[in-house]
Amino acid sequence: MSKAGTTRQTQGMSHLPEHTGVIAGLAGVIDTINAGSAGLPALTRLLWVAQAGLGAEGMSFAEYGPTGGRVIAATGAAEWALGRPVDLADPAIMALRAGPRIQDVPLSLLPEWLAGQLAGRGLFRVFYCRAELGSLAIGHVQAYYRDADGRSGPEQHALIQLAAACAAHQYADSAGLPVHDDGPVVAALTDGLAIVDREGRVRLWNPAAEQVTGRMAAEMLGRPLPFPVPRDNEVIEHELADGRWLKITGGVLPGTGESRVVTFSDATEQHRREHDRELFIAVTSHELRTPVTVIKGYVDTLTDHWESLVEADRREALRAIGQRAAELARLVDRLLSAATDAGAVGGQPSAPFDLVDALRAAVAELPAELRRRLTVQLPVDLPKALGDRASLATVLTELVTNADKYTDDNADPVELTAGADAQSVFFRVSDRGVGVRPEHVERAFDRFWQGESGNRRRYPGAGLGLYLVRRIIERQNGWVSLRPRQGGGTVAEVRLPRGDVTMSGEA
């Protein structure tokens, strides 16, 4: 064996005792986990092993929760930090979470209050490593030292990374962790995070930023953010080109001059809910005002001029009051049904019923002005439908009302037809109105959606009719669709399962 070879072998052997102690300690941690004592006991024991191997004064592990972080395990000179919250929105903490996985961190890069507490305990350097599951950071391990100018080497990097991996392993197995907050730790780091320099160019773009925006780091580095940069402690909402909304916060990154940390999350669902609430209030107040105003006007007229009105005028006023009261009751019912997706709509158990007979009964219940606009062409006999017969009156009323609303008075009548195929029975409400654009045939079923908005709206309504129809029919294992009608207008088609066909398709 050459002299050089002998030297290398001797150097390698000189490290064995130290490494043997660390390996034995880690084996003990694994034994603890395998014995069923996972969670905080195993995590604390892991920190003690890592502290000895790293030559640190103390160790801590901070767990990231959905709304914040917290130190859940600590050893040695860091035991005082046990239970300390970690502000994940603090720019300094965000920089650690978004920077290299392993870092030597001087106190100048930590929040001022934390740096002061560490210095007061004679700790002037922090060695940091994120604990990750795939691209998800679930917490971090920190080692604390008294020397301010020390630097960690490759062996220390490997050991602290091993400790972080062992901690993350417990989260992967749900072995007594997480302990902080009520939500799953998977929600902890779904926020995108970017660091931008003084010119506004992106210098860091974390994996969650790629997921939130759909833009890869290679595309974004060195370029401006694709959305506004908020001022310190400002929260803004921004709509992306694809219609999604982001909730964005930002702040100055300490110790870097004018660089800024920006964090952002997908707020589309929250924005939609807030928009729906505002729209619900606006639509409710607008749609209720008309029938209430008409009813009040006729009642005032009857009250103030009863003696001077002839019998025909009195009857006409009462007829108008009754009609508007019926509209009001129906509108209130629709608004209450649509106020929540969990409302009971079409909730009766499905049973076979005669669709033609149900449609004729529903036509008879339509307001007189709608019956006058409707032509009925129903076959003499159809297979039975499987569904909730009582709901057909509501469905037909909504479809005919919708067709009438978008059809001029001098246009052809609205048509009601029906039919069947091997698996379903159906009926169609067809009009010669303004028609529906192909890109709107699905959006028309959205709650509160209107083809026109603002002052340009020519047609009244709450945007609830088709939404309710779809909910009612789909709860009966049927489906409803819209399509443009050849020659102009719209066809609304409702299909229900045949009541004489089994699930296997046999009669």
C-alpha positions in Angstrom: 0.0 0.0 0.0 1.4 3.4 -0.9 2.3 6.0 1.7 -0.5 8.3 0.4 -2.9 5.5 0.7 -1.8 4.8 4.2 -2.2 8.4 5.2 -5.7 8.6 3.8 -6.7 5.4 5.7 -5.3 6.8 9.0 -7.2 10.1 8.5 -10.4 8.3 7.9 -9.8 6.1 11.0 -9.2 9.2 13.2 -12.8 10.3 12.7 -14.4 7.0 13.6 -14.9 7.4 17.3 -16.7 10.8 16.9 -18.9 9.4 14.1 -19.5 6.2 16.0 -21.1 8.2 18.9 -23.4 10.1 16.5 -24.4 6.9 14.7 -25.1 5.1 17.9 -27.2 8.1 19.1 -29.2 8.1 15.8 -29.7 4.4 16.1 -31.2 5.0 19.6 -33.5 7.6 18.1 -34.7 5.1 15.5 -35.2 2.5 18.2 -37.3 5.1 20.2 -39.5 5.6 17.2 -39.8 1.9 16.5 -40.8 1.3 20.1 -43.8 3.6 19.7 -42.4 6.6 21.5 -42.3 8.8 18.5 -43.2 12.5 18.4 -41.7 15.0 20.8 -39.7 12.4 22.9 -37.9 11.1 19.8 -37.5 14.6 18.4 -35.9 15.9 21.6 -33.6 12.9 21.7 -32.6 13.6 18.1 -31.7 17.2 19.0 -29.5 16.0 21.9 -27.6 13.7 19.5 -27.2 16.4 16.9 -26.1 18.9 19.5 -23.3 16.6 20.6 -22.2 15.8 17.1 -22.3 19.4 16.0 -20.5 20.7 19.1 -23.3 23.2 19.6 -24.4 24.9 22.8 -28.0 24.2 22.1 -30.5 23.0 19.5 -34.1 23.7 18.6 -36.8 22.5 16.2 -39.5 24.9 15.0 -42.6 23.4 13.4 -44.5 25.3 10.7 -48.3 25.3 11.1 -51.0 26.7 8.8 -51.0 30.1 10.5 -47.6 30.3 12.1 -44.7 28.4 13.6 -43.6 27.4 17.0 -40.5 25.9 18.7 -41.7 22.5 19.9 -38.4 20.9 20.9 -35.2 22.4 22.3 -32.1 21.3 24.1 -29.1 22.7 26.0 -28.7 26.5 25.9 -31.8 26.8 23.6 -34.3 25.2 26.1 -35.5 28.7 27.0 -37.0 29.0 23.5 -39.4 26.0 23.9 -42.9 27.2 23.0 -41.7 30.4 21.3 -43.8 31.4 18.3 -42.2 31.9 15.0 -43.7 34.6 12.8 -43.6 33.0 9.3 -44.6 36.4 7.8 -41.5 38.2 9.3 -39.2 39.1 6.3 -36.1 37.7 8.1 -37.9 34.4 8.7 -39.2 34.3 5.1 -35.7 34.9 3.8 -34.4 31.9 5.8 -37.3 29.7 4.5 -36.7 30.7 0.9 -32.9 30.8 0.9 -30.4 27.9 0.9 -31.6 24.9 2.9 -28.5 25.0 5.1 -27.2 28.4 6.3 -24.8 29.9 8.8 -26.9 32.8 10.1 -25.3 35.8 11.9 -27.5 37.6 14.4 -27.8 40.6 12.1 -30.1 38.7 9.8 -32.5 37.6 12.6 -35.4 39.7 13.9 -34.0 42.3 16.3 -35.8 41.0 19.4 -34.6 37.5 18.8 -31.0 38.5 18.1 -31.1 40.4 21.4 -32.3 37.4 23.4 -29.6 35.2 21.8 -26.9 37.7 22.5 -28.1 38.1 26.1 -27.5 34.4 26.5 -24.0 34.5 25.0 -25.1 32.9 21.6 -23.9 34.8 18.6 -24.2 32.4 15.7 -27.1 30.2 14.4 -26.6 27.1 12.1 -29.9 26.5 10.3 -31.4 23.7 8.2 -34.9 23.3 6.8 -36.8 20.0 7.4 -38.5 19.2 4.1 -40.8 16.6 2.6 -40.3 16.8 -1.1 -40.6 20.6 -1.8 -42.7 21.2 1.3 -40.9 22.8 4.3 -42.4 21.5 7.5 -40.0 23.2 10.0 -36.4 23.9 10.7 -33.6 22.7 12.9 -31.2 25.3 14.4 -27.9 24.9 16.3 -26.6 27.7 18.4 -23.0 28.7 19.0 -21.0 31.2 21.1 -18.5 32.1 18.4 -19.7 34.9 16.2 -17.2 34.3 13.4 -17.3 30.5 13.1 -18.3 28.6 10.0 -19.8 25.2 9.5 -18.1 22.6 7.3 -19.2 19.7 5.1 -19.4 17.3 8.0 -21.6 19.7 10.0 -23.8 20.2 6.9 -24.3 16.5 6.5 -25.2 16.0 10.2 -27.7 18.8 10.5 -29.3 17.7 7.2 -29.5 14.2 8.6 -31.2 15.5 11.7 -33.7 17.5 9.7 -34.4 14.5 7.5 -35.1 12.4 10.6 -37.5 15.0 11.9 -39.3 15.2 8.6 -39.5 11.4 8.5 -41.7 11.5 11.6 -44.1 13.9 9.8 -44.2 11.7 6.8 -45.3 8.8 9.1 -47.6 11.0 11.2 -45.6 9.7 14.2 -46.9 11.9 16.9 -46.4 15.1 14.9 -47.5 17.8 14.1 -48.2 19.2 17.5 -48.7 22.8 16.6 -52.1 24.2 15.5 -55.1 22.1 14.4 -54.6 22.0 10.7 -52.4 19.6 8.7 -48.8 20.6 8.3 -49.1 20.3 4.6 -50.9 23.6 4.6 -47.9 25.3 6.2 -46.0 26.4 3.2 -48.5 26.7 0.3 -47.6 30.4 0.0 -45.4 31.6 -2.8 -42.4 33.6 -1.8 -40.1 35.8 -3.8 -37.2 38.1 -3.0 -36.7 41.1 -5.4 -33.8 43.5 -5.5 -33.9 47.3 -5.5 -34.6 47.4 -9.3 -37.6 45.0 -8.8 -35.9 42.0 -10.3 -36.6 38.6 -8.9 -33.7 37.0 -7.1 -35.4 34.1 -5.5 -38.6 32.2 -6.5 -39.6 29.3 -4.3 -41.4 26.1 -5.4 -44.7 27.2 -4.0 -44.4 30.4 -6.1 -44.2 28.1 -9.2 -47.4 26.3 -8.1 -49.3 29.4 -7.2 -48.5 31.3 -10.4 -47.7 28.6 -12.9 -44.4 30.4 -13.7 -41.1 28.5 -13.3 -38.1 29.9 -11.4 -36.0 29.8 -14.6 -38.6 32.1 -16.2 -38.8 34.5 -13.4 -35.3 35.0 -12.1 -33.9 38.3 -13.1 -37.3 39.6 -14.3 -39.9 41.9 -12.6 -42.7 40.3 -10.6 -45.9 39.7 -12.7 -48.0 41.6 -10.1 -47.6 44.7 -7.9 -45.2 44.9 -5.0 -47.0 46.0 -1.8 -45.7 48.5 0.6 -44.5 47.5 4.1 -47.3 45.6 6.0 -49.7 46.2 3.1 -52.0 43.4 1.9 -53.3 43.7 -1.6 -55.4 41.5 -4.0 -54.5 41.2 -7.6 -56.2 39.4 -10.5 -54.1 37.4 -12.8 -54.7 37.2 -16.6 -56.3 33.7 -16.1 -58.9 35.1 -13.8 -57.4 33.8 -10.5 -56.8 36.2 -7.6 -53.6 36.5 -5.4 -53.4 37.8 -1.9 -50.0 39.6 -1.7 -47.9 40.9 1.3 -44.4 42.3 1.4 -41.7 43.9 3.5 -38.1 45.0 3.4 -35.5 42.3 3.8 -33.2 43.2 6.8 -29.5 43.6 6.1 -29.9 43.7 2.3 -30.4 47.4 1.6 -33.5 47.8 -0.4 -34.3 44.1 -1.3 -37.9 43.1 -0.5 -39.6 39.8 0.5 -43.0 39.2 -1.1 -45.3 36.4 -0.2 -48.5 35.5 -2.1 -51.2 32.9 -2.1 -54.1 31.9 -4.2 -57.1 33.8 -2.9 -59.5 32.9 -5.8 -61.9 30.9 -3.6 -62.0 33.5 -0.9 -62.5 36.3 -3.4 -65.3 34.4 -5.0 -67.1 33.9 -1.7 -66.7 37.6 -0.8 -67.9 38.5 -4.3 -70.9 36.2 -3.9 -71.9 37.7 -0.6 -71.7 41.2 -2.0 -73.5 40.2 -5.1 -76.2 38.4 -3.1 -76.9 41.5 -1.1 -77.0 43.7 -4.2 -79.2 41.3 -6.1 -81.5 40.7 -3.2 -82.1 44.4 -2.6 -82.6 45.1 -6.3 -84.9 42.2 -7.1 -87.1 42.6 -3.9 -87.5 46.3 -4.4 -89.6 46.0 -7.6 -92.5 43.7 -6.4 -92.5 45.4 -3.0 -92.8 48.9 -4.6 -95.6 47.7 -6.9 -97.6 46.0 -4.1 -97.2 49.1 -1.9 -98.4 51.3 -4.8 -101.5 49.3 -5.4 -102.3 49.0 -1.7 -102.0 52.8 -1.2 -104.2 53.3 -4.3 -106.9 51.0 -2.9 -106.6 52.5 0.6 -106.8 56.1 -0.5 -109.3 55.8 -3.5 -111.4 52.8 -2.7 -114.7 54.7 -3.0 -113.8 56.4 -6.2 -112.6 53.2 -8.0 -115.0 51.2 -10.1 -115.3 47.4 -9.4 -113.1 46.6 -12.5 -110.3 48.8 -11.3 -110.4 47.3 -7.8 -110.2 43.8 -9.2 -107.3 44.7 -11.5 -105.4 46.2 -8.5 -106.0 43.1 -6.4 -105.0 40.9 -9.3 -101.7 42.8 -9.7 -101.1 42.6 -5.9 -101.7 38.9 -6.0 -99.4 38.4 -9.0 -96.6 40.5 -7.5 -97.0 38.7 -4.1 -96.6 35.4 -5.9 -93.5 36.7 -7.6 -92.2 38.0 -4.3 -92.8 34.6 -2.6 -91.1 32.8 -5.4 -88.1 35.2 -5.4 -87.6 34.8 -1.7 -87.7 31.0 -2.0 -85.1 31.2 -4.8 -82.9 33.5 -2.9 -83.0 31.4 0.3 -82.4 28.2 -1.7 -79.4 29.7 -3.5 -77.9 31.4 -0.4 -75.9 28.2 0.4 -74.8 25.3 -1.7 -76.0 23.0 1.1 -79.6 24.0 0.9 -82.3 21.4 0.4 -83.4 21.6 -3.3 -85.3 18.8 -5.0 -84.7 16.7 -1.9 -87.5 14.1 -2.3 -86.5 10.5 -3.0 -86.5 9.6 -6.7 -89.4 7.5 -7.9 -90.9 6.6 -11.3 -93.5 9.2 -12.5 -95.3 10.2 -15.7 -93.3 13.0 -17.2 -96.0 14.2 -19.6 -98.6 14.3 -16.9 -96.2 16.2 -14.6 -95.3 18.7 -17.3 -99.0 19.4 -18.1 -99.7 19.9 -14.4 -96.7 22.3 -14.2 -97.9 24.3 -17.2 -101.2 24.8 -15.5 -99.4 26.3 -12.5 -97.5 28.9 -14.6 -98.5 32.5 -14.3 -101.1 33.5 -17.0 -98.7 35.7 -18.9 -96.3 32.8 -19.3 -98.9 30.3 -20.3 -100.0 32.7 -23.1 -96.4 32.7 -24.5 -96.0 28.9 -24.4 -97.0 26.3 -26.9 -97.1 22.7 -25.7 -96.3 19.8 -28.0 -96.0 16.7 -25.8 -96.3 13.1 -27.0 -99.3 11.0 -26.0 -97.1 8.5 -24.2 -93.6 8.4 -22.8 -91.7 6.0 -20.6 -91.8 7.0 -16.9 -89.0 9.2 -15.6 -87.1 8.5 -12.4 -86.9 11.6 -10.2 -88.8 14.0 -8.0 -92.1 14.8 -9.7 -92.9 17.7 -7.3 -89.8 19.6 -8.4 -90.8 19.7 -12.1 -93.1 22.7 -11.5 -90.1 24.7 -10.2 -87.9 23.6 -13.0 -90.4 24.3 -15.7 -91.2 27.7 -14.2 -87.6 28.8 -14.1 -86.9 27.6 -17.7 -90.0 29.2 -19.2 -89.5 32.4 -17.3 -85.9 32.6 -18.5 -87.0 31.9 -22.1 -89.7 34.6 -21.9 -87.4 37.2 -20.4 -85.0 37.0 -23.3 -87.7 36.9 -26.1 -89.3 39.9 -27.6 -93.1 40.2 -27.4 -93.4 39.9 -31.2 -91.2 36.8 -31.5 -92.4 33.2 -31.9 -93.9 31.5 -28.8 -91.8 29.6 -26.4 -92.1 25.8 -27.2 -92.3 22.9 -24.7 -91.5 19.5 -26.2 -90.5 16.1 -24.8 -89.1 12.7 -25.8 -87.1 9.7 -24.8 -84.2 7.5 -25.8 -82.9 4.2 -24.5 -81.7 5.5 -21.2 -83.4 8.8 -20.4 -86.5 10.9 -20.9 -86.2 14.6 -21.6 -88.1 17.8 -22.2 -87.0 20.9 -24.0 -87.9 24.6 -23.6 -87.0 26.4 -26.9 -87.3 30.1 -27.7 -86.5 32.5 -30.5 -84.9 35.1 -28.2 -81.5 36.7 -28.2 -79.8 33.4 -28.0 -76.8 32.2 -25.9 -73.2 32.5 -26.9 -71.4 29.2 -27.0 -68.8 30.4 -24.5 -71.7 31.2 -22.1 -73.6 27.9 -22.1 -71.9 26.7 -19.0 -71.4 30.0 -17.2 -75.1 30.6 -17.4 -75.5 28.0 -14.7 -73.3 29.8 -12.2 -74.9 31.4 -9.2 -75.7 35.1 -9.8 -74.1 35.1 -13.3 -75.6 37.5 -15.8 -74.7 37.8 -19.5 -74.8 41.5 -19.0 -73.8 43.5 -16.0 -74.0 47.0 -14.6 -76.0 49.7 -16.4 -75.9 47.8 -19.7 -78.3 45.1 -18.4 -81.5 45.1 -20.4 -83.0 42.0 -18.7 -84.0 41.9 -15.0 -83.3 38.9 -12.8 -81.2 37.6 -10.0 -79.1 35.1 -12.0 -80.4 32.2 -9.9 -82.9 30.4 -12.2 -80.6 28.2 -14.1 -78.4 27.7 -11.1 -81.3 26.3 -9.2 -82.5 24.2 -12.1 -79.1 22.5 -12.4 -79.0 21.8 -8.7 -82.5 20.3 -8.7 -82.0 18.1 -11.7 -78.5 16.8 -10.8 -79.7 15.7 -7.4 -82.0 13.4 -9.3 -79.1 11.9 -11.3 -80.2 13.9 -14.3 -78.6 16.8 -16.2 -79.5 20.0 -17.9 -77.9 21.8 -20.8 -78.2 24.9 -22.9 -77.4 25.3 -26.5 -77.9 27.9 -29.3 -81.0 27.1 -31.4 -80.6 26.8 -35.1 -82.2 29.9 -36.7 -81.8 31.9 -33.5 -82.7 31.5 -29.9 -81.9 29.0 -27.1 -82.8 25.4 -26.3 -82.8 24.3 -22.6 -82.9 20.5 -22.3 -83.5 18.5 -19.1 -82.8 14.8 -19.0 -83.8 12.3 -16.3 -83.2 8.6 -16.0 -85.9 6.3 -17.4 -87.9 4.8 -14.6 -88.3 1.5 -16.5 -84.5 0.9 -17.0 -82.2 -0.7 -14.5 -78.7 0.5 -13.9 -77.4 -2.3 -16.2 -79.6 -0.9 -19.0 -82.1 -3.8 -19.1 -85.8 -3.0 -19.2 
